[in-house]
Amino acid sequence: MALKVGFVGTGGIAKRHLDNTAKRKDIQMVGYADVALERAEECVHKYGGSAYDDFIKLYDEQKPDVIVICTPPFAHGQIEEEAAARGIHFFVEKPVAVSMELANRVQAAVEKSGIATQVGYMFRFSEATKRVRQLLQGRAIAMVQAHYYMPGLPPPAWWPFMAKGGGSENMSPTHMLDLGRFFAGDVESVIAMTSTVRRWTPIPDGYESPDRMLAYADEMDIPDVTGMVMRYESGALGTLSCSIVPQGKWDNGFKVVAEGLLVTVEGPNASWCGDEVGEMKAAECWPEYVLYELYDQVIAGNTETSVPYIEGVKSLGISLAGYESVKRGGCQVRVADLM
Ligand SMILES: NC(=O)c1ccc[n+]([C@@H]2O[C@H](COP(=O)([O-])OP(=O)(O)OC[C@H]3O[C@@H](n4cnc5c(N)ncnc54)[C@H](O)[C@@H]3O)[C@@H](O)[C@H]2O)c1
């Protein structure tokens, strides 16, 4: 029998997961819930199933086996808790929440129900990042230097507000914090500073926004550049530089300095030199793997996944420690104190 899958939040990133799900012959797409009902209805035209403006109706009428949650960071909580209460497995986009209190509440619901969960940290699934992790095993890691430079402001209206985007989107891109944990283990403490270096508002007369990244906003309260220093539990030090100042291209990656090995990660690809020399590119379909793993595990009757909800909680903890450091004027903040 086909796995029954539903979606909550059918905006920008959901399109990738909808298309990837539609490629699977062993899955039936049963329904879509979005507070903007017309977006859910568009999915019905494209993939079949039913549209709802309320996720509870989707859960109770369609009884999906799995739901894919692609709502903005501020909208998490009840969507996951009600799924867990009904034994519905879930995939959730990063970051998992905007507060540790809410993330811990959802984690408790997940543990109680025993469902399978997966967080959308897709960079962990590229063949190249997996190989880098293997190569780093057993070596002393010295530095984990990361950057995440975006070519402007993404279009969703919630994005440029701290309380809605949750900081792990704007201030300290959560993909890099998670991948740093994948390579080098948990982070013990963080120091962070932010700044705004560009005039973003008001929107100049005659400005036409491109459909992808924006160079102006009507209002915003996020910084446009961030610097973080992290101490990993292993003793390794890490840095993360982030910017949303428009500059023409996406650029994200790492340098990892380890005993006998220097690794360069660029997007999902990697190269290394030292006592081993090599390079590896991710397969074209690498962003599919994070969702497909959850589907495959549920079909096989397993609940283990590579990035269960608790991993999202831990990666969120680093962002929140960064926020706290900024609030305290750049003091060192222990991640464990916020968990
Ligand atoms: N993994 C990645 O590379 C990646 C890329 C882009 C976005 N994301 C993440 O995905 C999430 C969504 O981002 P997006 O760009 O798709 O945002 P979006 O604003 O384009 O889409 C969000 C959708 O959720 C709907 N929604 C809001 N509250 C809801 C609720 N309570 N119930 C049902 N629907 C609700 C909105 O109407 C909208 O259609 C964010 O957390 C973002 O960080 C991840």
The ligand as a MOL file (V3000), in Angstrom:
LIG
                    3D

  0  0  0     0  0            999 V3000
M  V30 BEGIN CTAB
M  V30 COUNTS 44 48 0 0 0
M  V30 BEGIN ATOM
M  V30 1 N 16.3940 23.6080 3.4330 0
M  V30 2 C 16.5010 24.7130 2.7120 0
M  V30 3 O 17.4500 24.8960 1.9670 0
M  V30 4 C 15.4450 25.7800 2.8140 0
M  V30 5 C 15.3130 26.7040 1.7770 0
M  V30 6 C 14.3120 27.6740 1.8910 0
M  V30 7 C 13.4970 27.7260 3.0200 0
M  V30 8 N 13.6930 26.8180 4.0190 0 CHG=1
M  V30 9 C 12.8810 26.8830 5.2590 0
M  V30 10 O 11.5500 26.4910 4.9890 0
M  V30 11 C 10.6490 27.2330 5.7970 0
M  V30 12 C 9.6080 27.9090 4.9070 0
M  V30 13 O 10.2840 28.8190 4.0440 0
M  V30 14 P 9.6150 29.3230 2.6810 0
M  V30 15 O 10.6560 30.1000 1.9800 0
M  V30 16 O 8.9590 28.1890 1.9910 0 CHG=-1
M  V30 17 O 8.4950 30.3290 3.2770 0
M  V30 18 P 7.1780 30.8300 2.5310 0
M  V30 19 O 6.7430 32.0170 3.3050 0
M  V30 20 O 7.4250 30.9360 1.0570 0
M  V30 21 O 6.1450 29.6210 2.7290 0
M  V30 22 C 5.5770 29.2960 3.9820 0
M  V30 23 C 4.1460 28.8420 3.7670 0
M  V30 24 O 3.5860 28.4500 5.0310 0
M  V30 25 C 2.2600 28.9710 5.1250 0
M  V30 26 N 1.8910 29.0590 6.5380 0
M  V30 27 C 2.2620 29.9640 7.4780 0
M  V30 28 N 1.7260 29.6650 8.6800 0
M  V30 29 C 1.0130 28.5340 8.5150 0
M  V30 30 C 0.2340 27.7220 9.3920 0
M  V30 31 N 0.1240 27.9920 10.6860 0
M  V30 32 N -0.3830 26.6330 8.8740 0
M  V30 33 C -0.2540 26.3330 7.5630 0
M  V30 34 N 0.4750 27.0570 6.6820 0
M  V30 35 C 1.1110 28.1480 7.1520 0
M  V30 36 C 2.3230 30.2980 4.3950 0
M  V30 37 O 1.0450 30.7480 3.9980 0
M  V30 38 C 3.2280 29.9530 3.2230 0
M  V30 39 O 2.5270 29.4670 2.1040 0
M  V30 40 C 11.4950 28.2390 6.5810 0
M  V30 41 O 11.7440 27.7530 7.8680 0
M  V30 42 C 12.7780 28.2990 5.7860 0
M  V30 43 O 13.9070 28.5600 6.5770 0
M  V30 44 C 14.6220 25.8340 3.9240 0
M  V30 END ATOM
M  V30 BEGIN BOND
M  V30 1 1 1 2
M  V30 2 2 2 3
M  V30 3 1 2 4
M  V30 4 1 4 5
M  V30 5 2 4 44
M  V30 6 2 5 6
M  V30 7 1 6 7
M  V30 8 2 7 8
M  V30 9 1 8 9
M  V30 10 1 8 44
M  V30 11 1 9 10
M  V30 12 1 9 42
M  V30 13 1 10 11
M  V30 14 1 11 12
M  V30 15 1 11 40
M  V30 16 1 12 13
M  V30 17 1 13 14
M  V30 18 2 14 15
M  V30 19 1 14 16
M  V30 20 1 14 17
M  V30 21 1 17 18
M  V30 22 2 18 19
M  V30 23 1 18 20
M  V30 24 1 18 21
M  V30 25 1 21 22
M  V30 26 1 22 23
M  V30 27 1 23 24
M  V30 28 1 23 38
M  V30 29 1 24 25
M  V30 30 1 25 26
M  V30 31 1 25 36
M  V30 32 1 26 27
M  V30 33 1 26 35
M  V30 34 2 27 28
M  V30 35 1 28 29
M  V30 36 1 29 30
M  V30 37 2 29 35
M  V30 38 1 30 31
M  V30 39 2 30 32
M  V30 40 1 32 33
M  V30 41 2 33 34
M  V30 42 1 34 35
M  V30 43 1 36 37
M  V30 44 1 36 38
M  V30 45 1 38 39
M  V30 46 1 40 41
M  V30 47 1 40 42
M  V30 48 1 42 43
M  V30 END BOND
M  V30 END CTAB
M  END
